[in-house]
């Protein structure tokens, strides 16, 4: 029988209480497997140079091991105090994120949400695997095997939400966020760049029409020259560089 625990995690800390707390928090992620817990730097160096875990939780007191290991995709520092001025230094050292005391479930959910989203986009993970980790991440049409919705995990203080594709009119970039406009008038902001957010949606249904806007092709009700009408309510400019791909999808 094949295990559902697909993502290997390694922890390096000499503090028993911290390790047990972290293990308890990570146990709620069905597809995470805590492959190894290291108490000393030498143990971590030996293990990481012979194995390839996805996430490495590293107590900041052992940060020097980064010079001697094959670095995993995601390194998360464990830090007992918030060092705001040192965040950039941590990132330059190779850390993806820093998990600060008191090590709450909410903070860990934010970190793991970003890791799983990025890993899913760039490594094209099997959808069933993502379902185990995110507790049913996508809803599928059983006959066509096409996604009908996507579950977006909120980062930090943002709530998580399931987005049904048919309910979306369009979404656009606003500053360092993406705002989704729904057909019931509801709006929802997400901290993300447009490219990464667009990657979560089916390309045959959601088309980028200019540098800032992606529209649901099923909601397009009219086109006049370079202006697009969405659901008889909003109009947007169609950029020349996106005109060919837009017309191709419009004819489907």
N, C-alpha and C positions, 0 to 999 in steps of 0.2 A: 504494500500500500504506500503510495507516494504521499509524503507529508505536505501540508498546506503552508508550512513555515518556510517561505522562500527567501526572505531577506535576513542575512546574517548580521548580527550586531556583536561588537566587541567592546568591553568596558575595561578601562584602566583606572583604578583608584585603590588606595590602601585603606580607605575608610569603610569599614563594614556597613555602618548605618547608611551611608550614602549609596553604596552598591545595592543594598536591599531595597531602599526606597526607589531607586531607578528601575530595578528589576520588576518591582510591583507595578510601576507606571507603564512600562513597556509590555507587560503581560496582557494588556488590554488590546494590543494590536495583534490580531490573529495570525498574520503572515510574518511576524518578526520572530526570529530565533536567536536567542542569546547564546552565541556559539562559544564564547570564551570570556572569562573574567580574570583579568590580570591584577596582581598585587604589586608587581615590581616591573620596572622599565625593561629589564632583560627578557622577561616573559613576553611582554608585548612585542618587542622587537623580533624575537624568534617566531612568534605566531604570525605576525603581520607580513613577514617576509616569505611565508610559505602558504598563506591563505589570502583570500580576497573578499572580506566582508563588505557589506554596503555602507554601514555606519560604524564609526569609531567614536565612542564617548570617552573623552580623555580628561582626567583631572588636570587642571592647569599647572599643578606642581610638577607634572611630568612632561611638559611641553617640549623638552629637549629631545624626546624620542622621535619627533617628526624629522629630525635630521638623519635618522638611521633606518627608516622603514619605507616600504612601498606604500604610498599613501592611498587609503580607501577613497571612494568617491565623495563621501561626506564625513567630515570630522567635526564633532560637536564638543566644545570645551565645557567642562564642569567647573564653575567658579563660585566660591562662597561669598564673594563681595562684588558689587557692581562697579566696574571700572570703565566709566563712560569714555574717558579720554584714551583708553587703550583699545577700544573696539577696532579701530582701523589697523592697529598693530596686530591684533589677533587675526584679522582677516588676511593680512599680508603673510602671516605665518602659515596660512593654509586652512584656517578654520572656516567652516561654512556658517556656523552659528555658535553662540555662547549661551549655555543654559545656566542661569543664575539661581542661587539660593533665594527662597526656600524650596526650589525645585517643585513647582506646582504642576498639577496635571494640565491646567489651562495653558501654561507656558510651553510645556512639552508638546501639546497638541498643535500649537502654532508652528513649532519647529518641524515636527514630523509631517505636518500637512504640506509645508513647502518642499521638504525632501521628496515625499511621495509624488507630488505633482510634477516636480522637475524630472525625477527619475522616469516617471511614466511618459512624459512628453519626448524626452531625448533618447530614451532607450526602447520605446515602443513596447512596453510591457504587455503581456497577455492580459486581456480584460478580466478574466476570471480571477487572476492574481490580485488585481487592484480591488476587485469586489471584496475579497477576504480582508484586505487591509482597511478599506474605507467603509466597510459594512454596506455593501451593495452600492457601488459607485455609479454604475450605469444601468438604466432600464432598457431591456432589449425587446424588439419585436421578434417573437419566436420563429416566425415563418421567414422573415427577410433577414434576420440577424443584423439589423441596423439599429444603432442607438437612437432612443427617443428622448433621452434626457441625460444630464450630467450632474454629478454631485460635486459642488465646489466647496472645498474645505477652507473655512476662513482662517486667516493668519492673525496671530496675537489676539486682539480684542474683537475681531470680526466674527459674526455668526456664520455657520455653515448653512448652505442652502442647496436644494435640488432645483435645477432649471430645466423645465420642459421646453424643448426646442420650439414647438408649435406656438408657445405663448410669447415668444420673443419677437419684437418688431425689428430692433436693431440695437447695436451697442457702439459706443464711441469712446475715444480717449479724451480724458479731461485731466490735465496735469499729469500726475504720476498714478492716476487711477483709471479704471474702465467703468463706465456707467452703462448698465443694461436697462433698456426701455421695454416694458411689457405691454401687451395689448389691453390690459385692464387699467392702464395709467400708472402702474407701480414702477418705481425706479429703484435700482440697487447698485451701490458702488462697491468695487473690488480693487484692492491694492495689487495691481498687476500691470505689465506692459501689454499693449494691444496684440503683439505677435504671439506671445505665450498664451494669452486668453483665447485668441482666435483658434489656436491649435486644439482646443478642447471641443470645438464644434465641427460638424460635418461640412467639408468643403463644397459638397454639391448642393448645399442648402444655404450656407452663409458666405456671402461674397464681399470682399473688401472693395469699396468704390472710390475711396480716396485715402489719404494718409491717416485719417483719424476715424473713419466710420466703416463699420461692417453691417450689412443689411441681411435680413431674412428674405431670400428670394421669393418665398411664398407670400410675402406681405407687400410686394411691389405691385402697385395698382396703376401706375402710369409712368411714361418716360417722355419728356419733351426736350429735344436737343440734348443738352448736358445736365438736365435736371431730372432727378428721380423722385417720384411720389411714393410714400410709404403709408399704406392703410388710410389714404385720403386725409392724412393729418400732418405729416412732416415731409419736407423736401430737402434733398441734398445734391451737391454737385458731384457729377461723375467725372473723375480725372481721366485724362487721355490715356495714361498708362494702364488703367484698369478697364477701359472700355471694351476691349476685345473679349476678355474673360467674362465680363458681365453679360455681354450679349450672347455668349455661348451658353451660359447657364439659363438665361432668360428664355431661350428657345426650347429648353428641355420640357 
